[in-house]
Structures are given as C-alpha cells and as structure tokens.
Amino acid sequence: MQNVQISWFLKILTLILEVKILILMVQRYISSEEVSNLLGVNVSTIKRWTDSGKLDCVITAGGHRKFLMRHVSAFLNDNSKYRSKLNVLPYNSSEERQLNQLILTGQISQLRDIFLNKALLGNRELCSQIMTGLYLSGISLDKIYDDLVSPVFKHIGNEWHAGRMPIYKEHIATNTLQTCVHGIYSIINKPSKNEGLSVCIGIRGDMHDIPLMIIEQILLSKGFEVINTGINTPLDKIETLFDVSHPNRIYVSCTWIQNESHVIEDLNKIFEINEKINAEIFLCGPLLNKLKLSKDYNYRSIKSFTELLSN
C-alpha cells in the first residue's frame, strides 16, 4: 500500500517536472540587440553587463549571448532605475508610444479597455506585451491580475451570459487571455529566499484552471515552492501528497460549483487531513465562503489575488 502511495506521489512530481520542462521549451530566446532595444541602452552596454555578471544570459556553442525574459526581469528587479527606459512596444506609431507610456507608468485603469478590445480581437501579442510590460515596469502580479485581467475576464463572462456577446467572440477572448497567463511563467523573477511549500488544489467539479495558475504564479513570484494539483482534483490520494510533501500552505480554488454536496464533502476532507500537518488553509473564491461545513474550521477567506499573502 505504501509503495502504491509513493508511486502516485512520484507521478505527480513527474507531471510537475514535465510542465516545467514544457514551459522552458516554449520560451523564446532573444538577442543582445533585442535586449538593448527593450532596455533602451547600447548593445555594448549589454555586453559589459553580461561580462560583469550584472545581467545573466546563455552563451551558445558559437559564443553568442542569448537571453530569456526572466533574465531581463531579474536584472530590472535589481536595477529598477532602468525601468523608466523600457521600450515594451516597437514604437512604430504614436499610438504605440502612448501605450508604452501608459504601461511604464502603470496606468492600469486606462489600459483596461485597450486590453479588453485587443483580447476580443484575439491579439495575443499585444495583450502579452501589456501584461509583460507592466510586470517588468515593477507592477506586482497580484495587482496586474486583480486590476487588469480579472475585470476583463468578468466583463467578457457577464456579456456572454447576458446574451450581448456571441460565443465565438467569448472563446477568442478567453483563449487569448489564457495564452497570456501561460506566458507569464517565463518571466517570473523568483526570489532566492525560500518561503516554504504551498499546494494549490482545484475543487471537484470546477474545470477553471486559470485561477489556479494565477495563484501559483503569484506564490512563485514571492519565493514559494508550489505544487499545483490542477483542476477537478480527486482527494483520495491527497493525504499521501500532504504526508510526503509537508506543505505549510494549502490553497483551495473554486470559481464554479457543480455539486454543492461534493464540494462540502471535499472541503471537510481537506480540513480533516490537514489536522495531521497543521498547514495554513486559504479558500479562494467567494463561493466557498457561503458553504456550511461540518465544523467551524480555521481558514483564511481570499476574495482577491492581493489577499493571497496577507498576514
């Protein structure tokens, strides 16, 4: 029995490793010239920074410097004065110059309608540039998701439910935003300090994986190791996961309840299992806080991404 449990846990770790490898595979390397354009400095400055270790890079077999966006993100985190020179967009028009300025100054309220319209058009590139640019300019992920991405998702959902938006348009926008959220993994600047292990769980019947990914990204950006069990998680093996991994935080996400009795049963089970390890439990999403559990358990109610790490 113990061997079966360990085997199941190893399968989870293998899946997590495969996902991380996939993320690395889809990352695009950029050249010294592209980095110099992005940071608003000369190529010779990029060379000097890499030679001194100020800016990390990958040296190819041919001796060329190649960069990932996370290298740029880490550099800006340590050298914030260069954020004011960022060129997120190529500056081919006055509109792009104005948009770049809105991004650099963190004008999310003015960016929201632009972001929505581009998502409805399926413009993944520009939506991604807006999110990436905000993060590189120093805006935290929780603020980007709370103030920009979540309101746009909510607007799209409301318009579709009200019959004011055709389903094909909703699909285009949702798929565009989903791609952009995936892309954030490649630029996360993870702190060197390890804050502990968090487990993210998608409740049974909820097929929305975007909130789980966002929670994972925010935790990673704050220095946590994260195991994301994914959507619609069966709980029969969760006890083994907790016993082996010993998380200090558990995040349960729910954006849609298919069967209330199943959700209550699963939450009660999570709390009962947690009595052994005494991890801090966070219930994410307003729907979970309306349910009547079997006991008055100790947990934190999370209604926004900014609250994920509140004390």
N, C-alpha and C positions, 0 to 999 in steps of 0.2 A: 504493500500500500504506500509506504514511504517513498519507494523508488518511483512509483507512478506519479506521486505529487511532485517530486523533484524533476521528473521528466517533463511534466506540464509546465513547471516554472521555467525550465531551460528553454522550452518552446517560446514562451513569452519573451524572454531575453533575446532569443534569436530573432524573433519578429521585430523587436525594437531596434536591434543592430541592423537588420535589413532595411528598415525605414531610414535610419541614419545614413547608411551607405547610399540609398537612393537619393536622399537629399544632397549628398556630396556630389553624386553623379550629374544631377541636373543643374548644379551651379556652373555659371559661365565665368571662365577666366577673362580678365580684362587686361589690357596692355598698359605700359607705363604712360603712353600718350593719353589713353582714356582716363587714367587716374589723375594725370596732370590737368586735364580739362575739367574733371569733376571738382578737384580741389582748388583750381584757379592759380596754379603755380607752374613753373617751367619743368620740363622733363628732367633737366639736370638736377633740380631740387629733389625730385622723386628718387633719382639715383643716389643722391647724397643721403637722403633719409633712410633708404634701404641698406646702404653700406654701413651706416652707423647703428642700425637696428631700431631706429625710431619708427619705421614703417615696415611691417612684416610683408613677405612675399614668398612666392615659389620660384625657384630657379629651374628652368627647363634643362634638358640634356644638352641643348645648344647654347646654354648660357644666358637665355633671355629671362627677364623678370616678368612674372605673371602674378596677377592679384585676384583675390576673391573680395566680394563686397564686405565680408566680415573683417578683412584686413583694414579696409578703409574705415569701417565703423569703430574698430578698436583704436585706430590712430586718432580719430576725432574725439573719442572719449577721453583720451589722454592729452589732446591738444585742441581744446574747444575753440581757441581763437580763430582757427581756420574754418569754422563753420560758417562764418559770415561771407566767405568767398565761394561757397559751394555753388556749382553750376549743375543743378539736378536735371535741367532740360537743355537741349542743344542750342537754344537762343536763335532759332530760325525766323522768329517773328516777334512782334511787340507783345502779342498775346502770351507767348512762352516766357518772355522776360517778366511780364507782370505776374504770371503764375508762379514762376520761380521765386519771386519776391514774397508772394503770399506763403509759399512753403517755408522759406528761410525764416520768416518772422512768425511762423506758427499760427497763421490766421485761419484756424480750422472752420470757424463759422462761415467764412467767405468761400472756403474750399468745398464745403459740403454739397452745394448744388452742382458745382462743376464735377465733382467726384460721382455724384448720382447720375448725371447726364452721360458721362463717359462710360459708366457701368452699363447703362441701358443700351448704349451703342456697341457694347462688347469690346471697348478699347482697353484691353488688359495692360498694354504697355504704359499708357498714361496713368491709369489708376495705380499701377505698381510704382511708377515714378513718384506719385504724390505720397503714397504710404512710406516708401523708402526714403524719400527726401525729408519728410517730417521726422523720421527716426534718426537719420544722420544729422539733422539740424539740432537734435537734442530733446525732441519731444518723446516722452516715455510711451511705451507700447500700450499701457493701460489707458492713457489719455487718447491715443490715436483710435483705439477700439471703442472707448466709451463715447467720444465726442464726434468721431467721423464715421467709422464703419458701422457701428450698431444702429445709429439713427437712419442710415441709408438702408440697411437690411430691413429695419422696421417699416420704413416708408414703402419699400417695394412689397413687403408682405401685406401691409394694410391695403395698398392699392389693388393688389391681386384679389384679396378676399372681398373687397367691395365691388369687384367687377369692373373696375376702371382701368385695369391693365391686362392685356391678353397673356395667356400662359406662356407663349413663346418668348415674350419680352421679359417676363419674370425669370424664365430659365436662363436667358442670355445674361441678364444682370447678375443673377445668383452665381452662375458658373464663373463669370468674370471675377467677382469678389472672392470666390473660393480659391481661384488660382492665385490671386494677390496675397491672400492669407498664407497659402502654402509657401509663397516666395519669401516671406519674412523670416522663415527658418534660416535662410542662407546669410542673413546679415546680422543676426543676433550676436551682440557682444557679451559673452558670458563672463561675469566677474571671476577672479581667481579664487575668491573665498567661497568655500562650500557651505551652504546654508542647511544642508540636510537633504533627505529624500522625501519627495511628495508622490503620491499615487493619485491619478485622475481617473475617475470612473464614470462611464455613461450609463444612466439608469436603464433598466429593461424597458423596451418598447420605444425608446426615444432614438430616432435614426439621424439626429442632427449632430454631425461631428465637428462643425466649425467652432462652437463654444469650447469644446474640449481642447482643440488645437490652440485656440487663443489663450486659454488658461495655462496650457503647457508652455507656450512661448513666453508669457509674462513671468512665469516661475523661473524658466531658464535664464531670462534676462536679469533676474535678481539673484542668481547664484545657486539655485536649487537643481539637484538631480531629479529627473522626472520619469516615472513610468506611467504611460498613458495606455490604459487597457482598451480604449476605443469605445465605440457606441454599443448599445444593447448588450451590456456585459452580463453574462451568466455568473451568479455568485457562488456556485457550488465549489469552485476552486479558489475563490478569493482568500479564504482563510489560509491556504497554503502560501499564497503570494505574500500576505501580511507576515506570516510566521518567518518566512525566509528573508524578506527584504527589510522588515522593521522600519516602515516609514514613520516620519514624525508628523506628517500632514496628509490628510485624505480629503480630496476634493470630489464631490459628487455633483454632476451636472445634469440638469433636466430642463428642457425648453418645451417639451410636449409630453403630456401624459396620455398614454393609450389605454391603460387599465389601472385605475387608482389603487385597487386592492393589491395588485402586483407590486406597484411602486412602494406602498406602505410596507409590504412584506419584505421587500429588498432593503429598504432603509432600516427597518428593525434588525434585519440580519447583519447589516454592516455595523450597526452600533453594538450588537452583541459580540461580534467577532473582535471589534476594537477594544473590548474590555480587557483583553489579554495584553495588548501593546500600548494602549492609552495614547494613541495619536490624536492630534487636534483635527476635528472634522469640520469641514466647510460645506454647507449646502448652497449650491449656486443656482440661482433662478427663483423668481417669485412664486412659482407654482409649488415648490417643495415646502414652503413655509405655511401653506394653507392646509397641509395634511395633518391628520390626527394620528400620532404614533402611539405605540403601546406604553411607552414610558416618557417621562419628562427628561429626555436625554440632553447632554451638554454639547452644543454645537454653535457654530457661527453662521449667521444668515448673510449670504452675499447677494446683493442686488445690482452691483456694478463691478466692472473689472478692476477699478481703482481700489475697491474694498478687499481684494484678494489677499493682500499682505498687511491689512490693517491690524494693529495691536489691540 
